Amino acid sequence: MSEPLLKVENLKKYFPVRRSLIESLKKVPPKYVKAVDGISFEIARGEVLALIGESGCGKTTAGRTVLRLIEPTDGRVIFDGTDITKLSQEELRPFRRRMQIIFQDPYSSLSPRMKIGDAIAHPLLVHGLAEKEEAKEMALKMLKRVGLTPEEEFYERYPHHLSGGQRQRVVIARAMILKPEFVVADEAVSMIDVSMRASILELLESFREEYNLSQLFITHDIAVGKLIADRIAVMYLGKIVEIGPTDEVLKNPAHPYTKALIDAVPSIARRKKGRKFRVKGEVPNAVDVPPGCRFHPRCPFATEECRTKEPELVEVSHNHFVACHHPLH
């Protein structure tokens, strides 16, 4: 098998908690928000890995740290054989055009003072890939490619003139105009109408086929992950608790948290059968992480072992890994 395009090894990102004056005077040891706490995964060329979990589990931080939009606390990110965590900003620059991000909120990620067309053409100018007139022509073609026609009219518009779905297409166009090899799609469909989600997912899939594009698709909705991903990684409180092929994870979830996420998706068949797996409470504070298995305060199957010993990812079936002392199968 060929080497993966992206390899993430034991990636960590801790944010220091600001101490009060009294705590500083008393020299109280600093505390940290352990947003990402030692995750590892690989993404092959042309593959989509969905990173799934509740809000606050560290998904977005993981995506931004992989791209070094946030500097990692520890670990390695190896892109196409190069450890980019060791590169200076100048050395990282050539990799920037090969790795792009689609932000969750398209409105806040677009300058309100910049025309839509100029926003799409801007990356070409920044990376020196085209002169102004050529960049404009390429931006017009990309507007048509993402379904914003007549493209000459959309080129002159500003972000506030567009709907949420149209702005999301603009953000996708801006990322794709560089023909990247890898994209982090951070909740790319969470802020648009349900009726528009399928068309946006189809658009991303078309770019995947055209560019052999690899994606880290971040979402809280496991049903969306099912539609687009080859593999699913379930994240909980800074850790990956389950990872494997999409069909295998969804049909045979091995971690109670994964099972709870699946059962949270509305299903007429499941409602008729009356079978639904629920967990209690909310995600704990990432500053004071529970000892042992991080999920044990919410898990109905927790034992003393779960409360004291942290589980490691182990293979339960082919390429299907789970971090649980008492997997469901």
Secondary structure, 3 states (H helix, E strand, C coil): CCCCCEEEEEEEEEEECCCCHHHHHCCCCCCEEEEEEEEEEEECCCCEEEEECCCCCCHHHHHHHHCCCCCCCEEEEEECCEEHHHCCHHHHHHHHCCEEEECCCCCCCCCCCCCHHHHHHHHHHHCCCCCHHHHHHHHHHHHHHCCCCCHHHHHCCCHHHCCHHHHHHHHHHHHHCCCCCEEEEECCCCCCCHHHHHHHHHHHHHHHHHHCCEEEEEECCHHHHHHHCCEEEEEECCEEEEEEEHHHHHHCCCCHHHHHHHHCCCCHHHHHHCCCCCCCCCCCCCCCCCCCCCCCCCCCCCCHHHHHCCCCCEEEECCEEECCCCCCC
